[in-house]
Amino acid sequence: RQNRPAISLARIIRKTQNTSDKIVVVVGTVTCDNRLIKVPKLKVCALRCTEGARSAILKNGGSVLTFEELAVQAPLGQNTVLLQGRRTARETNKTFWSCWFTKYSRQTIR
């Protein structure tokens, strides 16, 4: 799970504002962000996609691809953007690693 971090739909939109015709490739899960009002037309290729994110993308004229479909459409990876979520956003990183470096971290007692 650590090598496949989730990424929200809002972060995908924010990172791909200038790349309108490219396919966004995510090795992980694409999650929905309920705060979004407007979702642009996107082509997203991901390992997993939540139901909310999938419906938001498809409702606005976009498409959700699998990696097999991506290999057929762009075999050499042309016009693709590779994105990943934050690896340090996991609960284990918040609990264990921060206690070594900061005074006000959440420490768990076993």
Secondary structure, DSSP 8 states (H G I E B T S, - for coil): -TTS--EEHHHHHHHTSS--SSEEEEEEEEE--TT-S-----EEEEEEE-HHHHHHHHHTT-EEE-HHHHHHH-TT-TTEEEE---GGGSHHIIIIIGGGT-SS------
